Amino acid sequence: MRVLALGLCLLASSLFAQTPGRHLTDAQWREDLQFMHRTMVADHKNIYHSVTPQQLDQAFTALDHDLPMLSDAQITVRLMAIGTLVNDGHSRVDVDSRPGRTHIGLVLVDYPDGLFVREATPENKALLGARVERIGTVPVDEALARVRSLISCEPGNKGRQQSALLSMLLADPLVLNGLGLSSSPDEATYTLSQNGHTSTVTLKPSVNGNDMHPSRSGWPSAITRRVDQPLANPWTENIAFAEVPAAHALYLQFNSVYPPPGKTMDQFAAGLEEFITKHKDDRLVVDLRRNGGGDNTNLRPLLIAIARSRFNHRGHLYVLIGPVTFSAAQNFTSRLETATEAIFVGQPTGSNVNFYGDPIAFDLPNSHLTVKMSRLWWQDKDPTDTRTATFPEIAIPLDTFADVLAGKDAALHYTLYAPAPPRLEDLITPAAEQGHDQALAALKAYTADPLHRYTEGFEDRLNNLASQLANAGKTQAAVTVVQINAETHPTSWQTFDYLGEGYLLLHDNSRALAAYQRSLVLNPSNVHAKQQIDQLQHPH
């Protein structure tokens, strides 16, 4: 898949290769390539966790070979593509922090119903709400695919491709030119449709990449209505809270893992706890959907405040997550999952639950492009937890642009007003006590509900449920749970190992032996299964 991404950039680079625009010589670019390659390997905590040394060497060698045929813009996107090969969301070539006016004054956001202009600088205000049909001469879907190929993501998780990074790159003429989406690195052309009319606009950069946060700079927005949102300016602060009286709820908007200006996180958390004590709200909603991270050393006071609050019970604490939830916000999500009874709602996060992060940055000597490489491994969950994201218990589709314009926020509305949903365990337990068929039917009914579309983690939950039932003396129900789990996950060596344990509790040695043998076939390194098979075949 990474090879495909790199190939896409190669294809795009050829489109405007006839007269390359160059400010740096081949020798200068080669110095940058060599420095980048050497420093990436030295700085990253474990650079070869996904890419092989040979693959990384080949990517640099291919770019070195192609240098004479490429423009600065094309070389830049090739370097960005190499950055994605590392395959973690923090390691990348960062072109957003270049000095000067580098970006078009538009924030283009991809919704389920299309790519739209959500915010714009005042001079581009007339374009608000327009749908993007083409970038340059390229249809928008193809253009989006090319741009997304330059965004570094976590293994098995493409959530970062929906983050603000996408909007940044879509407004960067240098990147668009390097991808064959613009004929010049100094301007960008967009074909837009609005109110039944189609127009083409060519715009020049008017802002710096650091200004591409319109919610904080006061840019005009197409979104002017928010039905359920209690905060007047919800995206302008790092963290803030407000009551929703109609829902008897307290809403905590957490946009960035930093305290409010002028306060420490200890002070903010103390204020939150005092407010909770003085008010009678019935539920707390924590919104992490726009939180791309920050400094995770700020998390502890807030985590403690939430964990010891009266809301830390099933049905009284909801956490909104989505593809932008990343980095320190993923740390917070994982810690909430461990320490609280939170119900997670929305879409999967943009990070693996355990991940590489805390990047160290270095600048290339001639192009002065900034490269970031992860230097730490963050392991908030068990070492065997390989989930590619925190998956919501309640899946709510992303809102369309039409819905957003109407002020709707389906996920927020759910967390404010929906009754507490039944847990998978609460439905499976009584069914398992009735028998296998009833338990399997209950599991199938639960997973067939679109609200429960994300089944990642169900296997572990069912095995844990079986252990709880066995410890409570409900051995047959426990074995029934593992049976339906094995039928649902027929390639899981862990579940067949659990099944062997269950049959032993029932003194059904023949079935136990078969389960352990199946587990060993699926994982020849399963020492426990080997030991149990030996004991069953050679009883002492």
C-alpha positions in Angstrom: 0.0 0.0 0.0 2.9 2.4 0.8 4.5 1.4 -2.5 1.3 2.4 -4.2 1.3 5.7 -2.4 4.9 6.4 -3.6 4.0 5.3 -7.1 1.1 7.7 -7.2 3.5 10.6 -6.4 5.8 9.3 -9.1 3.0 9.3 -11.6 1.9 12.8 -10.6 5.4 14.1 -10.8 5.7 13.2 -14.5 2.8 15.5 -15.5 4.7 18.7 -15.2 8.3 17.5 -15.7 9.0 19.2 -19.0 10.3 22.4 -17.5 11.2 21.8 -13.9 11.3 24.9 -11.7 14.4 24.7 -9.6 15.9 26.8 -6.8 18.3 24.1 -5.6 20.9 22.2 -7.6 21.0 18.4 -7.8 24.0 18.5 -5.5 22.1 20.5 -2.8 19.1 18.1 -3.0 21.4 15.1 -2.8 22.9 16.5 0.3 19.4 16.9 1.7 18.5 13.3 0.8 21.6 11.9 2.4 21.1 13.9 5.5 17.4 13.0 5.8 18.1 9.3 5.3 20.9 9.2 7.8 19.0 11.3 10.5 15.7 9.5 10.1 17.4 6.2 10.9 19.3 7.7 13.8 16.4 9.6 15.4 13.4 7.3 15.2 12.7 5.0 18.1 12.3 2.0 15.8 12.2 3.1 12.2 12.0 -0.4 10.7 8.9 -1.5 12.6 7.0 -1.5 9.3 9.3 -0.6 6.5 12.4 -2.7 5.7 15.9 -1.2 5.3 15.8 -2.3 1.7 12.5 -0.5 1.0 13.7 2.7 2.5 17.0 2.5 0.7 15.3 1.9 -2.6 13.0 4.9 -2.1 15.9 7.2 -1.6 17.9 5.7 -4.4 15.0 6.1 -6.8 14.6 9.7 -5.9 18.3 10.4 -6.2 18.2 8.9 -9.7 15.2 11.0 -10.7 16.5 14.3 -9.4 17.6 15.9 -12.7 14.1 15.4 -14.1 12.1 16.9 -11.2 11.2 20.3 -10.0 11.6 21.4 -6.4 7.9 20.8 -5.8 8.0 17.3 -7.3 11.1 16.5 -5.1 9.3 17.8 -2.1 6.3 15.5 -2.5 8.6 12.6 -3.2 10.3 13.3 0.1 6.9 13.5 1.8 6.0 10.1 0.3 9.2 8.7 1.7 8.2 10.0 5.1 4.9 8.0 5.0 6.9 4.8 4.5 7.8 4.9 8.2 4.1 4.2 8.9 3.4 6.1 12.1 1.3 9.2 12.3 3.9 11.4 13.9 6.8 10.7 11.5 6.6 12.9 8.4 8.1 15.6 6.3 6.3 18.7 7.6 5.8 21.3 4.8 3.2 23.3 6.7 5.7 25.4 8.7 7.5 27.0 5.8 8.0 30.7 6.2 6.0 33.4 4.3 2.7 33.2 2.5 2.5 29.5 1.6 -1.3 28.6 1.6 -4.5 29.5 -0.1 -7.0 31.2 2.3 -9.5 28.3 2.2 -10.3 25.4 4.5 -11.5 22.5 2.4 -13.0 19.7 4.4 -14.0 16.3 3.2 -17.5 15.2 4.3 -19.4 12.0 3.3 -21.3 14.1 0.7 -18.3 15.8 -0.8 -15.3 18.2 -0.4 -16.6 21.7 0.7 -15.2 25.1 1.6 -15.9 25.3 5.3 -14.0 28.4 6.2 -12.3 31.1 4.2 -10.4 34.4 4.6 -12.5 37.5 4.3 -11.5 38.1 0.7 -12.7 34.6 -0.2 -15.9 34.7 1.8 -18.1 34.3 -1.3 -16.8 30.8 -1.8 -18.1 29.5 1.6 -20.2 26.4 1.3 -19.1 25.7 -2.3 -18.4 22.1 -3.3 -15.1 21.3 -4.9 -15.5 19.4 -8.2 -11.9 19.6 -9.5 -8.5 20.7 -8.4 -6.6 21.9 -11.4 -7.8 19.7 -14.2 -8.2 16.6 -12.0 -11.6 15.3 -10.6 -11.8 15.8 -6.9 -11.8 12.1 -6.0 -8.5 11.5 -7.8 -7.1 14.7 -6.4 -8.0 13.6 -2.8 -6.4 10.2 -3.4 -3.1 11.9 -4.5 -3.1 14.3 -1.5 -4.0 11.5 1.0 -1.0 9.5 -0.2 1.3 12.1 1.4 -0.3 11.9 4.9 1.5 9.7 7.4 -0.8 7.3 9.2 -0.7 4.6 11.8 -0.5 0.9 10.8 -3.9 -0.2 9.7 -5.5 3.1 10.4 -6.2 5.8 7.8 -7.8 8.2 10.2 -5.1 10.9 9.8 -6.2 11.3 6.2 -9.4 12.9 7.6 -7.5 15.3 9.9 -6.6 19.0 9.4 -3.5 17.8 7.6 -5.7 17.1 4.6 -7.1 20.6 4.6 -3.6 22.0 4.9 -2.3 20.1 1.9 -5.3 20.9 -0.2 -4.6 24.6 0.2 -0.8 24.3 -0.5 0.1 25.2 -4.1 3.6 23.8 -3.8 2.2 20.4 -2.8 -0.6 20.5 -5.4 2.0 21.4 -8.1 4.2 18.5 -7.1 1.3 16.1 -7.4 0.3 17.4 -10.8 -2.8 19.2 -9.5 -1.6 22.7 -10.3 0.5 24.0 -13.2 2.4 26.4 -10.8 3.7 26.1 -7.2 2.6 29.7 -6.8 -1.2 29.3 -7.3 -4.0 26.8 -7.3 -7.1 26.4 -9.4 -10.4 25.0 -8.0 -13.6 24.2 -9.9 -16.5 24.8 -7.5 -20.2 24.3 -7.7 -22.7 26.3 -5.6 -26.4 27.1 -5.9 -26.6 25.3 -9.3 -23.7 27.2 -10.8 -20.1 26.1 -11.5 -17.2 28.4 -11.5 -13.4 28.1 -11.6 -11.2 30.2 -9.4 -7.4 30.6 -9.4 -6.0 31.8 -6.1 -2.6 32.7 -4.8 -1.2 32.0 -1.3 -2.3 34.7 1.1 -1.6 33.1 4.5 1.1 31.1 6.3 0.5 27.5 7.2 0.4 28.4 10.9 -2.6 30.6 10.2 -4.6 27.7 8.8 -6.6 27.4 12.0 -9.6 29.6 11.1 -11.6 28.7 14.2 -8.9 30.5 16.2 -8.2 33.4 13.8 -11.8 34.4 13.3 -12.2 33.4 9.6 -15.7 33.5 8.3 -17.4 30.0 8.4 -20.1 28.4 6.4 -21.3 26.8 9.7 -23.4 29.2 11.6 -25.9 27.0 13.4 -25.3 24.4 16.2 -28.4 22.9 17.6 -27.1 20.9 20.5 -23.7 22.6 21.0 -23.8 24.6 24.3 -20.6 26.5 23.7 -20.8 29.7 21.6 -17.4 29.2 20.1 -16.6 25.5 20.7 -13.4 25.2 18.7 -11.6 28.4 19.9 -10.3 27.1 23.3 -8.1 24.3 24.4 -10.7 23.1 26.9 -14.0 24.4 28.2 -17.3 23.1 29.7 -20.9 24.2 29.8 -24.2 22.7 30.9 -26.9 21.5 28.6 -30.0 22.0 30.8 -32.4 20.2 28.5 -30.3 17.1 28.7 -29.4 17.4 32.4 -25.8 17.1 31.1 -22.4 18.7 31.4 -20.5 19.0 28.2 -16.7 19.1 28.2 -15.1 20.2 25.0 -11.4 19.1 24.9 -9.8 20.3 21.7 -6.1 20.3 22.6 -4.1 18.7 25.5 -3.1 22.0 27.0 -4.8 23.9 29.8 -6.7 27.2 29.2 -4.5 30.3 28.9 -3.5 31.5 32.3 -4.3 28.3 34.1 -2.7 25.0 34.9 -4.5 21.8 34.2 -4.7 21.2 38.0 -6.5 24.5 38.3 -8.9 23.7 35.5 -9.6 20.2 36.9 -10.3 21.7 40.4 -12.7 24.1 38.9 -14.4 21.3 37.0 -14.8 19.3 40.2 -16.2 22.2 42.1 -18.7 22.9 39.3 -19.8 19.2 39.3 -20.3 19.3 43.1 -22.5 22.4 42.9 -24.7 21.2 40.0 -27.0 18.3 39.6 -26.3 17.2 36.0 -27.0 13.5 35.3 -24.3 12.8 32.7 -20.9 14.0 31.5 -20.1 14.2 27.8 -16.4 14.5 26.9 -15.8 15.6 23.3 -12.4 14.6 21.9 -13.4 14.6 18.2 -11.2 17.6 17.3 -8.4 16.8 19.7 -5.2 16.1 17.7 -3.0 15.9 20.8 -0.6 18.1 22.8 1.3 17.5 26.0 0.2 14.3 27.7 1.8 15.3 31.0 -1.3 17.5 31.3 -3.7 14.6 31.4 -3.5 13.3 35.0 -5.5 16.0 36.8 -8.3 15.8 34.4 -8.4 12.0 34.3 -8.5 11.9 38.1 -11.3 14.5 38.2 -13.4 12.5 35.8 -12.6 9.0 37.3 -13.6 10.0 40.8 -16.7 12.0 39.8 -20.3 10.8 40.3 -20.5 10.4 36.5 -18.1 7.4 36.5 -20.9 4.8 36.2 -22.4 3.1 33.2 -24.7 5.4 31.3 -23.5 8.6 32.9 -20.2 9.2 31.2 -19.9 9.4 27.4 -16.8 10.1 25.3 -17.0 11.3 21.7 -14.1 10.1 19.5 -13.3 10.2 15.8 -10.5 10.1 13.2 -8.9 13.4 14.4 -8.5 12.0 18.0 -4.8 11.4 18.0 -1.5 11.4 19.9 -2.0 12.7 23.5 -5.7 12.6 22.9 -5.3 8.9 22.2 -3.4 8.6 25.4 -6.4 10.2 27.2 -8.8 7.9 25.4 -6.9 4.8 26.4 -6.6 5.9 30.0 -10.3 6.7 30.2 -11.1 3.3 28.8 -9.0 1.7 31.6 -10.0 3.9 34.5 -13.7 4.6 33.9 -17.0 3.2 32.8 -17.1 5.5 29.8 -19.2 4.7 26.7 -17.3 5.7 23.6 -19.4 7.1 20.8 -18.6 8.2 17.2 -16.0 6.9 14.9 -12.6 5.1 15.4 -9.7 7.2 16.6 -6.9 8.2 14.3 -4.2 6.3 16.3 -3.3 2.8 17.3 -3.9 2.3 21.1 -0.2 1.8 21.5 1.9 3.9 19.2 5.1 5.7 18.4 5.1 9.5 19.2 6.8 12.5 20.7 8.7 13.3 17.4 12.0 15.0 17.3 12.4 17.5 14.4 15.3 18.4 12.2 15.7 20.7 9.2 17.2 19.7 5.9 20.4 21.8 5.3 19.4 23.3 1.9 15.7 23.1 1.4 15.1 23.7 5.1 12.2 21.4 5.0 11.3 20.0 8.5 11.4 16.3 9.1 9.9 14.8 12.2 10.6 11.3 13.6 9.0 9.6 16.5 11.3 9.0 19.4 9.1 7.3 22.0 6.9 4.3 22.2 3.6 4.9 24.1 2.0 1.8 25.6 -1.1 2.7 27.6 -2.7 -0.6 26.9 -1.6 -4.2 27.3 1.4 -5.2 25.2 -0.8 -7.8 23.4 -3.4 -5.2 22.6 -2.9 -4.7 18.9 -6.0 -2.7 18.1 -5.4 -0.2 15.3 -7.7 2.3 17.0 -10.1 2.8 19.9 -13.3 1.7 18.4 -16.5 3.2 19.6 -19.1 1.0 21.4 -21.7 3.1 19.7 -21.0 3.9 16.0 -22.5 7.1 14.7 -21.7 8.0 11.0 -19.9 11.2 10.3 -22.3 14.1 9.6 -22.7 15.2 6.0 -22.0 18.8 5.1 -25.8 19.4 4.6 -26.4 18.1 8.2 -23.6 20.3 9.6 -25.1 23.4 7.8 -28.4 22.6 9.4 -26.7 22.6 12.8 -27.0 18.9 13.3 -24.5 16.8 15.3 -25.8 13.2 15.4 -23.1 11.9 17.7 -23.4 14.7 20.2 -27.2 14.4 20.2 -26.9 10.7 21.0 -24.6 11.3 24.0 -26.8 14.0 25.4 -30.2 12.3 25.0 -30.0 8.6 24.3 -30.7 6.1 27.2 -27.8 4.0 28.4 -27.3 1.2 25.8 -27.1 -2.4 27.0 -23.7 -3.9 27.2 -22.8 -6.9 25.0 -22.0 -8.8 28.2 -25.4 -8.0 29.7 -27.2 -9.5 26.7 -24.9 -12.5 26.2 -24.9 -13.7 29.9 -28.6 -14.6 30.2 -28.7 -16.0 26.7 -25.6 -18.3 27.5 -27.4 -19.6 30.6 -30.2 -20.7 28.3 -28.0 -22.5 25.8 -25.7 -22.3 22.8 -28.3 -21.4 20.1 -29.7 -18.6 22.3 -26.3 -17.2 23.0 -25.3 -17.3 19.3 -28.5 -15.6 18.3 -28.0 -12.8 20.9 -24.5 -12.2 19.6 -25.6 -12.1 15.9 -28.5 -9.7 16.8 -26.1 -7.4 18.6 -23.5 -7.3 15.9 -26.2 -6.8 13.2 -27.2 -3.5 14.7 -25.4 -0.6 12.8 -24.7 1.0 16.1 -22.4 -1.9 16.9 -20.7 -2.1 13.5 -17.2 -2.0 15.1 -16.7 -5.5 16.5 -12.9 -5.1 17.1 -12.3 -6.2 20.7 -15.4 -8.4 21.0 -13.3 -11.5 21.1 -11.4 -10.4 24.2 -14.6 -9.1 25.8 -16.3 -12.5 25.3 -13.3 -14.4 26.7 -13.2 -12.1 29.7 -16.9 -12.7 30.2 -16.3 -16.4 30.1 -13.7 -16.1 32.8 -16.0 -14.1 35.0 -18.8 -16.6 34.6 -16.4 -19.5 35.4 -15.2 -17.7 38.5 -18.8 -17.3 39.5 -19.4 -21.0 39.2 -21.4 -20.8 36.0 -19.1 -23.2 34.1 -21.5 -24.3 31.4 -22.5 -20.8 30.6 -18.8 -19.8 30.4 -18.1 -22.7 28.0 -21.1 -21.6 25.9 -19.7 -18.1 25.6 -16.3 -19.4 24.5 -17.9 -21.8 22.0 -19.8 -19.0 20.2 -16.6 -16.9 20.4 -14.6 -19.7 18.6 -17.3 -20.0 16.0 -17.2 -16.3 15.4 -13.3 -16.1 15.4 -12.3 -19.5 13.9 -8.7 -18.4 13.4 -8.0 -17.2 16.9 -5.6 -19.4 18.8 -6.3 -17.6 22.0 -10.0 -18.4 22.0 -9.4 -22.1 21.2 -7.0 -22.1 24.2 -9.8 -20.6 26.3 -12.1 -23.3 24.9 -9.7 -26.0 26.0 -9.7 -24.6 29.5 -13.5 -24.6 29.6 -13.8 -28.2 28.5 -11.3 -29.2 31.2 -13.6 -27.5 33.8 -16.4 -29.7 32.4 -14.1 -32.7 32.6 -14.6 -33.2 28.8 -11.1 -34.2 28.0 -11.6 -35.3 24.4 -13.1 -31.9 23.5 -10.4 -30.1 25.5 -7.7 -32.0 23.6 -9.3 -31.1 20.2 -9.5 -27.4 21.2 -5.8 -27.3 22.3 -4.8 -29.1 19.2 -6.6 -26.5 17.1 -5.0 -23.7 19.0 -1.6 -25.2 18.4 -2.2 -25.5 14.7 -3.2 -21.8 14.7 -0.1 -20.8 16.7 2.7 -23.4 16.9 4.4 -21.3 19.5 1.6 -21.7 22.0 3.5 -23.3 24.9 0.5 -23.6 27.1 -1.4 -25.6 24.5 1.6 -27.9 24.1 1.8 -28.6 27.8 -1.9 -29.3 28.1 -1.9 -31.6 25.1 1.0 -33.5 26.6 -0.8 -33.9 29.9 -4.0 -35.0 28.2 -2.2 -37.6 26.0 0.1 -38.8 28.8 -1.7 -38.5 32.1 0.4 -39.1 35.1 
